[in-house]
Amino acid sequence: MPLSHDDVMEALLTVTEPDLGQDLVSAKLVRDMDISDEALAVTIALTTPATPHKERIRALVEGALRPLLGRRKLYLTLQADAPQGRSKLPNVRHVLGVGAGKGGVGKSTVAVNIALSLAKAGAKVGLLDADVYGPSVPIMLGLKGHKPVVNADRKIVAFEAHGIRCISMGFLVGEDTAVAWRGPMVGRAVQQFVEDVDWGPLDYLIVDLPPGTGDVILSLCQALPLTGAVVVSTPQDVAFADVLRAVKMFGMLKVDVIGLVENMSYFRCPDNGKDYNIFGPSHSEDHCKAQELEFLGQLPIDLALSANADAGRPIVAAEPDGMLAEKYRQIAGRVASKLAVLAFAAEKTEAGGEGFFGARPSA
């Protein structure tokens, strides 16, 4: 049965990329095609290596092309090719800040486990612990006591742990040393972490920001432009009031807020399986709807989380098949999808409507 390039492209017009809401052809996600009497080989670009829709896209493409195959075999390649976000850093596609309106909400735990979830999904991920007054990443990643080294290019070599690269003020100062710095000094230190660290190529650089909305975080965001931010809160209404301050601060800095993660939402008792609202009932999802802020998900209190973190084993690495790890994977997938949509919109505007990858492939 004859098969042409146009036949295949017409079939792929029926397949919609879930995040972009556009068909694969219009979004220019059809990367390559080879047709012979024995086989049809097609390469489809994914919007991000951490997309939660990979298997769904595979099934949709296979279903659309199956009626055209006849006796041919289908060789389908899904190629992860994260678009460049608004990151100004060389070799870094997206810089994602994880912040909170106040301390004590588990922001660093969320940042670390989102980073690990993205890495486990196939992305290249770095983690910058910019919480200079309370750096906890070295302990959480099992790197306590490590000291940075400099390579031949006089760049600080980022440490590697659990599949991600990281750097932290905690590697430079002693555990009992107080970092009594003003905002501009913090900004310069973070800028040095960015410019003088050998991160290598990254799809995502996750930045664990200091809590609050003062001059420290303002200096940080000016020194390190973010392509997006996630805010972390707990269920109390008073905590959401702090979230709104953080959201407004990011708005002032022209940083897109990806959404809110609610941490410590409830406690699931291991003895009876019941959930208990330790901090009272949550209204965060309703608050987010009222503020047109995406609600990324809830994370329960887990007895194993703290013990594993103290031992240098974040929960996504320590219990990858557990309930909490699955929740982090879902949140990370939503974050990756939202960043891909933002990058697509920006690149489409710059390319005059061409989408990610320019013109159609030739037959």
PEUR-V330008 format. One record per backbone hydrogen bond with DSSP energy under -1.0 kcal/mol. NH is the residue of the N-H (numbers start at 1). CO is the residue of the C=O. If there is no record, write none. Layout:
NH:CO + NH:CO
This chain:
8:4 + 9:5 + 10:6 + 11:7 + 12:8 + 13:9 + 14:11 + 15:12 + 17:22 + 21:17 + 24:15 + 27:23 + 28:25 + 29:24 + 31:43 + 32:43 + 34:41 + 36:39 + 40:73 + 41:34 + 42:75 + 43:32 + 44:77 + 45:29 + 46:79 + 51:48 + 57:53 + 58:54 + 59:55 + 60:56 + 61:57 + 62:58 + 63:59 + 64:60 + 65:61 + 66:62 + 68:65 + 69:66 + 72:69 + 73:38 + 75:40 + 77:42 + 79:44 + 81:46 + 85:93 + 92:89 + 93:202 + 94:203 + 96:205 + 97:228 + 98:207 + 99:230 + 110:106 + 111:107 + 112:108 + 113:109 + 114:110 + 115:111 + 116:112 + 117:113 + 118:114 + 119:115 + 120:116 + 121:117 + 122:119 + 123:118 + 126:204 + 127:165 + 128:206 + 129:167 + 130:128 + 130:208 + 132:130 + 134:131 + 140:136 + 141:137 + 142:139 + 143:138 + 146:143 + 151:155 + 154:151 + 156:196 + 157:149 + 158:198 + 159:166 + 161:164 + 164:161 + 165:125 + 166:159 + 167:127 + 171:168 + 172:169 + 173:169 + 177:174 + 180:178 + 181:179 + 186:182 + 187:183 + 188:184 + 189:185 + 190:186 + 191:187 + 192:188 + 193:189 + 194:190 + 195:191 + 196:192 + 198:156 + 199:197 + 202:91 + 203:124 + 204:124 + 205:94 + 206:126 + 207:96 + 208:128 + 209:98 + 209:207 + 212:100 + 218:214 + 219:215 + 220:216 + 221:217 + 222:218 + 223:219 + 224:220 + 227:95 + 228:95 + 229:256 + 230:97 + 231:259 + 232:99 + 233:261 + 240:236 + 241:237 + 242:238 + 243:239 + 244:240 + 245:241 + 246:242 + 247:243 + 248:244 + 249:245 + 250:246 + 251:247 + 252:248 + 253:249 + 254:251 + 255:250 + 258:229 + 260:294 + 261:231 + 262:297 + 263:233 + 265:299 + 267:276 + 269:274 + 273:269 + 276:267 + 278:276 + 280:277 + 287:283 + 288:284 + 289:285 + 290:286 + 291:287 + 293:288 + 296:260 + 299:262 + 301:266 + 305:302 + 308:304 + 309:305 + 310:306 + 311:307 + 312:309 + 313:308 + 317:314 + 318:314 + 319:315 + 322:319 + 326:322 + 327:323 + 328:324 + 329:325 + 330:326 + 331:327 + 332:328 + 333:329 + 334:330 + 335:331 + 336:332 + 337:333 + 338:334 + 339:335 + 340:336 + 341:337 + 342:338 + 343:339 + 344:340 + 345:341 + 346:342 + 347:343 + 348:344 + 349:345 + 350:346 + 351:347 + 352:349 + 353:348
